[in-house]
Amino acid sequence: LTYVEAPRIDALERRYIARQALVREARQAGAAIATPQRTFLRGREDLATFRGAIPSRSEFTGLIGEVFALATEAGLAIDSISYDPEEDAGRNLLRYGLQFTVTGRYGELKRFVFALEQSQRLIAIEELALRGGDAQKGEVALAVRLSTYFTTDLP
């Protein structure tokens, strides 16, 4: 037993001592050690901040206007946007999936995607698909699928 268990016990003791040293260093540096309660409270605060960033359903037209404006700024045009609302009544949220296609030069498409990523709105770019366009003009088509969330305006 001594030959088998002694090395294992020594390794565990060394690991325990090393972790104690890390805890002491963290305390001396003034770092707060995350307890399960602190982690839970921080998660609750983060969730409240996230929920506060979700706009109401009435902002949907503003989102559509912003997407069209971003496309125009990049030198692109969107013919139409299709959308599919999906309600999550238990959380008072509406998930909108938006789909559209823009056609232009590769650089313009990159600017447009970058502008979408930099938007202050909560937008998830779910799918981007390049398709052939007018080769003589150097254009390609970009199919875009986005999703975003809105509150359902319920009390």
Disulfide bonds with the S-S distance in Angstrom:
none
